Amino acid sequence: MKPFCLPSPRVLCFALAFFLGGAAVSSKGGEVNPYDALGAVLQPLASAFSSRSEFRGIALELELEDVTGVPPELIGKRVEMLVQPPDSFLVRVRTEGESWALGRVGQELWFTPGSKLTGVVPLPEKPKKKGAPGIDAMTLPFTPAQLALLPALFTVKEGAPSEAGRVLYVRLMPELARSLGVEEWSARLLLRREDGRLGVLELARPGWRVRVKVARLEVVRSLPPESWFPLPEEEADVVRISGADARRWLEKWERVWKGR
């Protein structure tokens, strides 16, 4: 299988802002304006990432329709994505006879198949100083005040009508995009005609694109504790790193991504 680079943690967080769908139809049955439609799509974010919310677990199932640079055998596969702030995360893709997964449990990071992924981004050297900082808590790149007015942080344009649903083209406001290092990123959202929920998402930057179909979305109180650990069949080829090692590995991963 050909090696490939994963998006940086910052980009994953940015992408997650588009993976959560809500209704986008007004109470009168007509289409709302594009900014209100985007607000409905992003609304679950404030709940899932707020420490005051009772609903912290996010379960997604996505179908990979097109991804630049990934092995052909991954196209068309389902991606399981679980998130529970502040410190639990899992992405898993199953192929014939193999499982690719990246998970976080507290201050531990694990991935499989370790023998292949360490060849893509080798593990960093051990930190020279004890007590080096570990992995940060998972948060969105927005302040609480910004979350309250989330649609205002984007520019939204209506796309051409589609039989499948409503199309929105979305970009972060230039100042915020520069601060996050995603100035060249854009998104295309397809809101399903039957219920107004997010059906297809495309994220793109020059030279790279991902398009996924949203097959499942649930926001729940919490996910089972066993969700965050490798499956029994994955244990034979799992690499685990913790604390400062994980932080250094993620930073190196981000540098590799930016250097593509």
C-alpha positions in Angstrom: 0.0 0.0 0.0 1.4 3.4 -1.0 2.1 5.7 2.0 0.2 8.9 2.4 0.2 12.0 4.6 -2.6 12.7 7.0 -3.9 16.2 7.5 -2.5 18.3 10.3 -4.4 18.3 13.7 -5.2 22.0 13.1 -6.7 21.2 9.7 -8.7 18.3 11.2 -10.2 20.6 13.7 -11.0 23.1 10.9 -12.6 20.3 8.9 -14.6 19.1 11.9 -16.5 22.4 11.9 -18.1 21.3 8.6 -18.8 17.7 9.5 -21.7 18.4 11.9 -25.1 18.9 10.3 -28.4 20.4 11.3 -31.7 21.3 9.7 -31.4 24.2 7.2 -35.1 24.9 6.4 -37.2 27.7 7.9 -40.3 27.1 9.9 -42.4 28.4 6.9 -41.0 25.6 4.7 -38.9 27.9 2.5 -35.1 28.1 2.3 -33.4 30.3 4.7 -30.6 32.6 3.7 -27.1 31.0 3.2 -25.7 32.3 6.5 -28.7 31.0 8.5 -28.3 27.7 6.7 -24.6 27.5 7.6 -25.5 28.4 11.2 -27.9 25.4 11.3 -25.1 23.1 10.0 -22.6 24.4 12.6 -24.9 24.5 15.6 -24.0 21.2 17.2 -20.4 22.4 17.5 -21.2 24.8 20.3 -22.9 21.9 22.2 -20.2 19.2 21.7 -17.2 21.4 22.4 -18.7 23.3 25.3 -17.8 22.1 28.8 -21.2 23.1 30.0 -23.0 20.8 27.6 -24.5 17.4 28.5 -23.9 16.2 24.9 -20.2 15.8 24.3 -20.0 12.7 22.1 -19.9 12.9 18.3 -20.2 9.8 16.1 -19.6 10.2 12.4 -19.6 7.7 9.5 -18.2 9.1 6.3 -17.7 7.6 2.8 -14.5 8.6 1.0 -15.5 9.7 -2.5 -12.3 11.4 -3.5 -9.1 12.2 -1.6 -5.9 13.4 -3.1 -2.9 11.2 -2.5 -4.5 8.3 -0.7 -4.2 4.7 -1.8 -6.9 3.8 -4.4 -8.1 0.9 -2.1 -9.3 3.5 0.4 -11.6 5.3 -2.0 -15.2 4.3 -1.5 -14.5 3.0 2.1 -16.3 4.1 5.2 -14.5 6.2 7.8 -15.5 6.0 11.4 -14.8 9.2 13.3 -15.5 9.6 17.0 -14.8 12.7 19.1 -15.4 13.4 22.7 -13.7 16.6 24.0 -11.5 17.3 25.7 -9.2 14.3 25.2 -10.8 11.4 23.3 -10.6 10.9 19.5 -10.7 8.1 17.0 -10.5 7.8 13.2 -10.7 4.4 11.6 -10.8 3.1 8.0 -11.2 -0.6 7.3 -9.9 -2.1 4.0 -9.8 -5.8 3.0 -7.8 -7.5 5.7 -6.5 -4.3 7.3 -7.5 -1.5 9.6 -6.0 2.0 9.6 -6.7 3.9 12.8 -5.5 6.9 14.8 -6.8 7.3 18.4 -6.3 9.4 21.5 -7.1 8.4 25.1 -6.2 11.2 27.5 -2.5 11.8 27.1 -1.8 8.7 25.0 -1.8 8.6 21.2 -1.9 5.3 19.3 -2.0 4.3 15.7 -2.1 1.2 13.5 -0.7 -0.2 11.4 2.3 1.2 13.2 4.9 -0.5 10.9 3.5 1.5 8.0 2.6 4.8 9.5 6.0 5.3 11.3 7.5 5.1 7.8 5.4 8.0 6.7 6.2 10.3 9.7 8.9 8.7 11.9 8.6 9.0 15.6 10.6 11.9 17.0 13.5 11.5 19.4 12.7 11.4 23.1 12.5 14.8 24.7 15.7 15.8 26.5 13.9 17.5 29.4 11.6 15.8 31.8 8.2 17.4 32.4 7.9 18.6 28.7 4.3 19.6 27.9 1.9 16.9 26.7 -1.0 17.0 24.2 -3.4 20.0 24.4 -7.1 19.5 25.1 -9.2 19.4 21.9 -10.8 22.7 21.3 -12.2 24.5 18.2 -10.1 27.4 16.9 -12.8 29.9 18.0 -13.4 31.8 21.2 -16.8 31.3 23.1 -17.8 34.7 21.8 -17.0 33.7 18.2 -18.9 30.5 18.6 -22.0 32.4 19.5 -21.8 34.2 16.1 -20.1 31.4 14.2 -21.6 32.0 10.7 -20.3 35.6 10.8 -16.8 34.2 10.7 -17.3 32.8 7.2 -18.1 34.1 3.7 -21.0 32.0 2.3 -22.1 31.9 -1.4 -25.1 30.1 -2.8 -24.2 27.5 -5.5 -26.1 26.5 -8.6 -29.3 24.6 -7.9 -28.8 20.8 -7.7 -31.3 17.9 -7.9 -29.5 16.4 -4.8 -29.9 19.5 -2.7 -28.7 23.0 -1.8 -25.0 23.9 -2.5 -23.1 26.4 -0.3 -19.5 27.6 -0.9 -17.8 28.5 2.3 -14.5 30.2 3.3 -13.2 31.5 6.6 -12.9 35.3 6.9 -9.4 36.3 5.7 -8.2 37.5 9.1 -9.2 34.3 10.9 -7.9 32.1 8.1 -4.5 33.8 8.2 -4.3 33.3 12.0 -5.1 29.6 11.6 -2.8 29.1 8.5 -5.7 28.0 6.3 -6.0 31.0 3.9 -6.2 28.8 0.8 -8.8 26.4 2.1 -12.4 26.4 0.9 -15.4 24.2 1.4 -18.4 23.1 -0.6 -21.4 21.8 1.3 -24.4 19.9 -0.2 -27.4 20.1 2.1 -29.8 17.2 1.4 -33.1 18.2 -0.3 -35.2 15.9 1.8 -34.2 17.2 5.3 -31.7 20.0 4.8 -28.9 18.1 6.6 -25.3 17.9 5.5 -25.0 15.2 2.8 -21.7 15.8 1.1 -18.7 17.9 2.1 -15.7 18.9 0.0 -12.6 20.6 1.5 -9.9 21.9 -0.9 -6.7 23.8 -1.1 -4.4 24.1 -4.1 -3.1 20.7 -5.0 -5.3 18.8 -2.5 -8.9 17.9 -2.1 -11.2 15.6 -0.1 -14.8 14.8 -0.8 -16.9 12.7 1.7 -20.5 11.6 1.9 -22.0 11.9 5.4 -23.6 8.5 6.0 -24.2 8.9 9.8 -24.1 11.7 12.3 -25.0 11.5 16.0 -24.4 13.9 18.9 -24.9 12.0 22.2 -24.2 12.5 25.9 -21.1 10.3 25.8 -19.6 7.4 23.9 -18.7 4.1 25.5 -15.2 4.1 27.1 -14.1 1.1 24.9 -14.6 3.3 21.8 -11.2 4.9 22.2 -9.0 1.7 22.2 -7.6 -0.5 19.5 -9.7 -3.5 18.4 -8.3 -6.9 19.3 -7.3 -7.6 15.7 -5.3 -4.3 15.6 -3.2 -5.0 18.8 -0.5 -6.9 16.9 0.7 -3.7 15.1 -0.1 -0.8 17.4 2.3 2.0 18.3 1.6 3.9 21.5 3.2 7.2 22.5 2.3 9.4 25.4 2.6 13.0 26.7 5.5 15.0 25.3 6.4 12.3 22.7 2.9 12.5 21.3 3.1 16.3 21.2 6.4 16.2 19.3 5.1 13.6 16.9 2.0 15.7 16.1 4.2 18.8 15.5 6.4 16.8 13.1 3.3 15.4 11.4 2.0 19.0 10.9 5.4 20.1 9.5 5.3 17.2 7.0 1.8 18.2 5.9 2.7 21.9 5.4 5.7 20.9 3.4 3.8 19.0 0.8 
